[in-house]
Amino acid sequence: SFNGPQEFVKAFAGHLKKGNKFKVPEFVEIVKTSKACELGPSDPDWFYIRAAAVARHIYLRPNLGVGAIRKIYGRAQRNGTRPSHSCLGSASIARKVLQSLEAMKLVTKDAAGGRSLTPAGRRDMDRIAGQVVNKV
C-alpha cells in the first residue's frame, strides 16, 4: 500500500540525515514540540522528520512563516477537568527547522513574507519523490 506523504517525508528525512550538512540544535533531546505535550518525541530522528514535513508543506504552499508552521503543528491542550483548547506548536522548533533548511540552501526568505523553496530544494524534493514512487 502506498502512503504518499508519509513515505516521502521518511525518504526526505533520510536524505537530510545522510548529507551530514543538516544542522540539528543541541536541545533536541530535551525539548517538547508544544506546550500541550507532556513529553518530547520518542523518535531520536524526529528533528529530521519534522524538517522534511515542513519542507513538504512549503513545497505545497509557499510563503509559510513560523506562525503558520506553529498552527500546523498545534494540538489540543487538555486542561484536566476543564475543557480542552487548541494550542500552537513550538515557535523555537519551527524557527530552527527553517534556519537549518535555509543553511542547506533548500528554502529562502521570500519578499512576500515567510519562506519558499529554492530551485535546488525543489529539485531535491522532486528527485526523492520520484524515487519513492518508483520504489512502490
MDAnalysis code that builds the backbone (N, CA, C; Angstrom):
import MDAnalysis as mda
import numpy as np

u = mda.Universe.empty(408, n_residues=136, atom_resindex=np.repeat(np.arange(136), 3), trajectory=True)
u.add_TopologyAttr("name", ["N", "CA", "C"] * 136)
u.add_TopologyAttr("resid", np.arange(1, 137))
u.add_TopologyAttr("resname", ["SER", "PHE", "ASN", "GLY", "PRO", "GLN", "GLU", "PHE", "VAL", "LYS", "ALA", "PHE", "ALA", "GLY", "HIS", "LEU", "LYS", "LYS", "GLY", "ASN", "LYS", "PHE", "LYS", "VAL", "PRO", "GLU", "PHE", "VAL", "GLU", "ILE", "VAL", "LYS", "THR", "SER", "LYS", "ALA", "CYS", "GLU", "LEU", "GLY", "PRO", "SER", "ASP", "PRO", "ASP", "TRP", "PHE", "TYR", "ILE", "ARG", "ALA", "ALA", "ALA", "VAL", "ALA", "ARG", "HIS", "ILE", "TYR", "LEU", "ARG", "PRO", "ASN", "LEU", "GLY", "VAL", "GLY", "ALA", "ILE", "ARG", "LYS", "ILE", "TYR", "GLY", "ARG", "ALA", "GLN", "ARG", "ASN", "GLY", "THR", "ARG", "PRO", "SER", "HIS", "SER", "CYS", "LEU", "GLY", "SER", "ALA", "SER", "ILE", "ALA", "ARG", "LYS", "VAL", "LEU", "GLN", "SER", "LEU", "GLU", "ALA", "MET", "LYS", "LEU", "VAL", "THR", "LYS", "ASP", "ALA", "ALA", "GLY", "GLY", "ARG", "SER", "LEU", "THR", "PRO", "ALA", "GLY", "ARG", "ARG", "ASP", "MET", "ASP", "ARG", "ILE", "ALA", "GLY", "GLN", "VAL", "VAL", "ASN", "LYS", "VAL"])
u.atoms.positions = np.array([
    [0.843, -1.195, 0.000],
    [0.000, 0.000, 0.000],
    [0.878, 1.245, 0.000],
    [0.411, 2.274, -0.700],
    [1.211, 3.491, -0.894],
    [0.668, 4.622, -0.036],
    [1.459, 5.049, 0.952],
    [1.109, 6.215, 1.772],
    [1.980, 7.367, 1.317],
    [1.547, 8.069, 0.281],
    [2.359, 9.097, -0.355],
    [3.134, 10.004, 0.580],
    [2.436, 10.875, 1.312],
    [3.141, 11.864, 2.134],
    [4.074, 11.240, 3.174],
    [3.613, 10.193, 3.869],
    [4.451, 9.603, 4.923],
    [5.718, 8.988, 4.339],
    [5.555, 8.257, 3.228],
    [6.716, 7.633, 2.586],
    [7.704, 8.713, 2.155],
    [7.156, 9.785, 1.555],
    [8.029, 10.852, 1.067],
    [8.775, 11.518, 2.218],
    [8.046, 11.834, 3.297],
    [8.667, 12.525, 4.434],
    [9.776, 11.658, 5.027],
    [9.521, 10.349, 5.160],
    [10.560, 9.441, 5.676],
    [11.795, 9.451, 4.776],
    [11.545, 9.366, 3.456],
    [12.658, 9.324, 2.500],
    [13.443, 10.634, 2.527],
    [12.726, 11.761, 2.581],
    [13.405, 13.065, 2.572],
    [14.159, 13.286, 3.880],
    [13.597, 12.807, 4.989],
    [14.292, 12.899, 6.282],
    [15.592, 12.101, 6.215],
    [15.541, 10.925, 5.588],
    [16.752, 10.122, 5.406],
    [17.790, 10.858, 4.577],
    [17.322, 11.558, 3.541],
    [18.218, 12.344, 2.678],
    [18.880, 13.470, 3.474],
    [18.098, 14.159, 4.315],
    [18.651, 15.247, 5.134],
    [19.703, 14.704, 6.101],
    [19.408, 13.542, 6.691],
    [20.314, 12.959, 7.682],
    [21.603, 12.463, 7.027],
    [21.462, 11.896, 5.830],
    [22.594, 11.279, 5.144],
    [23.680, 12.305, 4.805],
    [23.263, 13.505, 4.430],
    [24.221, 14.515, 3.974],
    [25.182, 15.010, 5.038],
    [24.794, 14.937, 6.319],
    [25.596, 15.465, 7.429],
    [25.781, 16.982, 7.377],
    [25.090, 17.660, 6.449],
    [25.177, 19.119, 6.384],
    [24.047, 19.757, 7.182],
    [23.036, 18.956, 7.502],
    [21.850, 19.486, 8.179],
    [22.170, 19.758, 9.641],
    [21.946, 21.013, 10.065],
    [22.316, 21.427, 11.421],
    [21.168, 21.118, 12.382],
    [21.444, 20.287, 13.384],
    [20.448, 19.932, 14.400],
    [20.824, 20.647, 15.693],
    [19.886, 21.402, 16.294],
    [20.222, 22.114, 17.537],
    [20.504, 21.150, 18.690],
    [21.215, 21.650, 19.708],
    [21.604, 20.789, 20.837],
    [20.398, 20.355, 21.665],
    [19.339, 21.158, 21.657],
    [18.230, 20.900, 22.587],
    [17.271, 19.796, 22.144],
    [17.542, 19.110, 21.025],
    [16.539, 18.171, 20.501],
    [16.193, 17.029, 21.452],
    [17.106, 16.628, 22.327],
    [16.807, 15.503, 23.228],
    [15.861, 15.908, 24.352],
    [15.835, 17.191, 24.701],
    [15.116, 17.584, 25.918],
    [13.860, 18.410, 25.658],
    [13.603, 18.793, 24.407],
    [12.538, 19.758, 24.139],
    [11.200, 19.059, 23.880],
    [10.105, 19.747, 24.220],
    [8.762, 19.296, 23.834],
    [8.407, 20.022, 22.539],
    [7.475, 19.466, 21.761],
    [7.137, 20.100, 20.487],
    [6.004, 21.110, 20.621],
    [5.381, 21.165, 21.786],
    [4.305, 22.120, 22.034],
    [4.112, 22.192, 23.540],
    [3.556, 23.292, 24.020],
    [3.328, 23.354, 25.467],
    [2.192, 22.424, 25.882],
    [1.430, 21.912, 24.882],
    [0.352, 20.976, 25.180],
    [0.872, 19.555, 25.392],
    [2.142, 19.303, 25.052],
    [2.716, 17.954, 25.194],
    [3.248, 17.753, 26.603],
    [3.150, 16.513, 27.079],
    [3.757, 16.199, 28.372],
    [5.212, 15.793, 28.200],
    [5.512, 15.070, 27.107],
    [6.864, 14.567, 26.871],
    [7.355, 15.000, 25.496],
    [8.657, 14.929, 25.307],
    [9.225, 15.187, 23.993],
    [9.001, 13.995, 23.077],
    [9.372, 14.106, 21.802],
    [9.193, 12.999, 20.861],
    [10.061, 11.803, 21.245],
    [9.549, 10.590, 21.002],
    [10.296, 9.382, 21.369],
    [11.290, 8.974, 20.276],
    [11.049, 9.389, 19.031],
    [11.942, 9.034, 17.925],
    [13.207, 9.905, 17.979],
    [14.397, 9.301, 18.025],
    [15.616, 10.129, 18.095],
    [15.837, 10.981, 16.837],
    [15.260, 10.573, 15.699],
    [15.427, 11.326, 14.451],
    [14.282, 12.296, 14.190],
    [13.533, 12.657, 15.217],
    [12.318, 13.445, 14.997],
    [12.608, 14.787, 14.339],
    [13.764, 15.392, 14.582],
    [14.035, 16.722, 14.023],
    [14.162, 16.646, 12.500],
    [14.776, 15.566, 11.998],
    [14.886, 15.383, 10.543],
    [13.502, 15.186, 9.928],
    [12.664, 14.410, 10.621],
    [11.315, 14.133, 10.118],
    [10.498, 15.421, 10.094],
    [10.606, 16.217, 11.159],
    [9.884, 17.494, 11.211],
    [10.355, 18.411, 10.083],
    [11.665, 18.459, 9.851],
    [12.213, 19.314, 8.796],
    [11.708, 18.871, 7.424],
    [11.668, 17.558, 7.198],
    [11.186, 17.035, 5.914],
    [9.712, 17.374, 5.724],
    [8.933, 17.263, 6.803],
    [7.497, 17.559, 6.723],
    [7.269, 19.049, 6.474],
    [8.066, 19.900, 7.122],
    [7.947, 21.351, 6.909],
    [8.320, 21.685, 5.468],
    [9.383, 21.063, 4.959],
    [9.793, 21.300, 3.570],
    [8.664, 20.907, 2.617],
    [7.996, 19.789, 2.912],
    [6.866, 19.354, 2.080],
    [5.733, 20.373, 2.136],
    [5.446, 20.886, 3.336],
    [4.406, 21.913, 3.468],
    [4.751, 23.148, 2.637],
    [6.017, 23.557, 2.666],
    [6.440, 24.748, 1.916],
    [6.362, 24.470, 0.414],
    [6.647, 23.235, 0.012],
    [6.539, 22.842, -1.400],
    [5.093, 23.024, -1.872],
    [4.156, 22.548, -1.043],
    [2.741, 22.589, -1.428],
    [2.159, 23.991, -1.299],
    [2.654, 24.755, -0.321],
    [2.096, 26.092, -0.078],
    [3.239, 27.034, 0.285],
    [3.814, 27.721, -0.716],
    [4.952, 28.597, -0.427],
    [4.560, 29.750, 0.507],
    [5.559, 30.496, 0.937],
    [5.392, 31.663, 1.819],
    [4.844, 31.284, 3.187],
    [5.278, 30.143, 3.706],
    [4.916, 29.786, 5.077],
    [5.922, 30.416, 6.017],
    [5.416, 31.006, 7.089],
    [6.289, 31.567, 8.109],
    [6.242, 30.727, 9.368],
    [6.919, 31.213, 10.398],
    [6.977, 30.494, 11.670],
    [5.570, 30.343, 12.251],
    [4.758, 31.402, 12.180],
    [3.407, 31.370, 12.756],
    [2.531, 30.311, 12.108],
    [2.615, 30.203, 10.778],
    [1.805, 29.210, 10.058],
    [2.247, 27.798, 10.431],
    [3.550, 27.608, 10.575],
    [4.061, 26.281, 10.943],
    [3.648, 25.938, 12.369],
    [3.636, 26.942, 13.250],
    [3.157, 26.714, 14.622],
    [1.709, 26.232, 14.599],
    [0.910, 26.835, 13.716],
    [-0.508, 26.471, 13.630],
    [-0.667, 25.040, 13.107],
    [0.139, 24.681, 12.094],
    [0.075, 23.340, 11.515],
    [0.383, 22.287, 12.577],
    [1.380, 22.563, 13.426],
    [1.813, 21.580, 14.416],
    [1.202, 21.812, 15.789],
    [0.146, 22.622, 15.850],
    [-0.571, 22.808, 17.103],
    [-1.388, 21.571, 17.417],
    [-1.914, 21.522, 18.606],
    [-2.730, 20.372, 19.010],
    [-3.656, 20.801, 20.129],
    [-4.489, 19.880, 20.593],
    [-5.411, 20.204, 21.679],
    [-4.656, 20.182, 23.001],
    [-4.836, 21.232, 23.783],
    [-4.259, 21.225, 25.123],
    [-5.328, 20.749, 26.084],
    [-5.044, 19.658, 26.767],
    [-6.005, 19.091, 27.712],
    [-5.775, 19.751, 29.057],
    [-6.833, 20.294, 29.603],
    [-6.715, 21.065, 30.840],
    [-7.310, 20.321, 32.028],
    [-7.117, 19.025, 32.069],
    [-7.648, 18.252, 33.186],
    [-9.162, 18.203, 33.122],
    [-9.805, 18.672, 34.167],
    [-11.267, 18.595, 34.215],
    [-11.919, 19.722, 33.427],
    [-11.143, 20.733, 33.061],
    [-11.703, 21.841, 32.287],
    [-11.648, 21.524, 30.795],
    [-12.396, 22.269, 29.968],
    [-12.433, 21.945, 28.534],
    [-11.062, 22.109, 27.855],
    [-10.840, 21.312, 26.817],
    [-9.611, 21.420, 26.027],
    [-9.686, 22.632, 25.113],
    [-8.530, 23.174, 24.773],
    [-8.449, 24.279, 23.814],
    [-7.309, 23.995, 22.859],
    [-7.401, 24.580, 21.661],
    [-6.299, 24.374, 20.724],
    [-5.108, 25.210, 21.175],
    [-3.935, 24.721, 20.854],
    [-2.709, 25.327, 21.341],
    [-1.685, 25.247, 20.213],
    [-0.880, 26.280, 20.026],
    [0.099, 26.315, 18.947],
    [1.306, 25.428, 19.261],
    [2.011, 25.027, 18.208],
    [3.253, 24.278, 18.381],
    [4.386, 25.218, 18.770],
    [5.551, 24.666, 19.002],
    [6.706, 25.444, 19.452],
    [7.244, 26.333, 18.332],
    [7.423, 27.625, 18.648],
    [7.984, 28.564, 17.674],
    [9.480, 28.332, 17.509],
    [10.141, 27.959, 18.587],
    [11.590, 27.748, 18.538],
    [11.934, 26.619, 17.568],
    [11.173, 25.525, 17.641],
    [11.426, 24.392, 16.744],
    [11.163, 24.811, 15.300],
    [10.048, 25.502, 15.065],
    [9.712, 25.952, 13.711],
    [10.828, 26.843, 13.159],
    [11.313, 27.750, 13.994],
    [12.367, 28.682, 13.581],
    [13.665, 27.934, 13.260],
    [14.055, 27.016, 14.145],
    [15.315, 26.280, 13.949],
    [15.241, 25.374, 12.716],
    [14.072, 24.767, 12.478],
    [13.902, 23.928, 11.285],
    [14.096, 24.777, 10.033],
    [13.445, 25.946, 9.997],
    [13.568, 26.821, 8.827],
    [15.012, 27.295, 8.653],
    [15.672, 27.629, 9.761],
    [17.064, 28.090, 9.672],
    [17.977, 26.975, 9.164],
    [17.731, 25.739, 9.606],
    [18.549, 24.611, 9.149],
    [18.318, 24.336, 7.663],
    [17.053, 24.414, 7.226],
    [16.749, 24.221, 5.803],
    [17.379, 25.343, 4.974],
    [17.383, 26.566, 5.541],
    [18.000, 27.702, 4.855],
    [19.507, 27.510, 4.735],
    [20.128, 26.994, 5.797],
    [21.582, 26.782, 5.788],
    [21.974, 25.771, 4.712],
    [21.069, 24.826, 4.417],
    [21.330, 23.845, 3.353],
    [20.930, 24.371, 1.982],
    [20.481, 25.616, 1.926],
    [20.048, 26.276, 0.682],
    [18.850, 25.571, 0.037],
    [17.961, 25.005, 0.876],
    [16.749, 24.363, 0.353],
    [15.575, 25.331, 0.356],
    [15.521, 26.222, 1.350],
    [14.491, 27.261, 1.371],
    [15.170, 28.617, 1.491],
    [14.418, 29.656, 1.139],
    [14.946, 31.009, 1.223],
    [13.844, 31.933, 1.715],
    [14.235, 33.064, 2.296],
    [13.241, 34.041, 2.740],
    [12.591, 34.661, 1.518],
    [11.276, 34.802, 1.565],
    [10.525, 35.329, 0.436],
    [10.234, 36.805, 0.655],
    [10.207, 37.574, -0.424],
    [9.916, 39.012, -0.313],
    [8.501, 39.235, 0.211],
    [7.591, 38.308, -0.112],
    [6.195, 38.439, 0.319],
    [6.010, 38.009, 1.771],
    [7.084, 37.613, 2.421],
    [6.991, 37.125, 3.802],
    [7.032, 35.611, 3.815],
    [7.524, 35.055, 4.897],
    [7.612, 33.604, 5.008],
    [8.789, 33.045, 4.229],
    [8.788, 31.738, 4.024],
    [9.868, 31.068, 3.300],
    [9.289, 30.356, 2.082],
    [10.103, 30.250, 1.037],
    [9.709, 29.441, -0.119],
    [10.921, 28.617, -0.557],
    [10.673, 27.594, -1.367],
    [11.745, 26.691, -1.788],
    [12.678, 27.367, -2.782],
    [13.940, 27.013, -2.720],
    [14.887, 27.414, -3.752],
    [14.771, 26.402, -4.894],
    [15.263, 26.758, -6.080],
    [15.239, 25.771, -7.175],
    [15.953, 24.468, -6.793],
    [17.053, 24.575, -6.039],
    [17.783, 23.375, -5.607],
    [16.918, 22.532, -4.672],
    [16.184, 23.194, -3.773],
    [15.298, 22.487, -2.848],
    [14.191, 21.759, -3.588],
    [13.599, 22.451, -4.567],
    [12.532, 21.842, -5.370],
    [13.080, 20.635, -6.136],
    [14.289, 20.781, -6.676],
    [14.905, 19.696, -7.451],
    [15.145, 18.468, -6.565],
    [15.718, 18.696, -5.377],
    [15.966, 17.585, -4.444],
    [14.673, 16.865, -4.094],
    [13.631, 17.649, -3.790],
    [12.358, 17.050, -3.373],
    [11.719, 16.278, -4.520],
    [11.787, 16.840, -5.740],
    [11.236, 16.136, -6.905],
    [11.974, 14.817, -7.134],
    [13.300, 14.848, -6.961],
    [14.112, 13.643, -7.180],
    [13.730, 12.554, -6.176],
    [13.592, 12.939, -4.912],
    [13.279, 11.947, -3.878],
    [11.842, 11.447, -4.031],
    [10.927, 12.344, -4.424],
    [9.544, 11.918, -4.675],
    [9.525, 10.882, -5.800],
    [10.329, 11.102, -6.834],
    [10.427, 10.144, -7.935],
    [10.930, 8.793, -7.465],
    [11.944, 8.812, -6.587],
    [12.484, 7.554, -6.051],
    [11.426, 6.810, -5.240],
    [10.649, 7.560, -4.440],
    [9.613, 6.941, -3.598],
    [8.553, 6.287, -4.481],
    [8.134, 6.992, -5.536],
    [7.099, 6.457, -6.430],
    [7.621, 5.226, -7.166],
    [8.880, 5.270, -7.610],
    [9.450, 4.128, -8.344],
    [9.629, 2.909, -7.460],
    [9.847, 3.137, -6.162],
    [10.054, 2.024, -5.228],
    [8.773, 1.217, -5.043],
    [7.619, 1.881, -5.169],
    [6.332, 1.218, -4.903],
    [5.945, 0.328, -6.066],
])
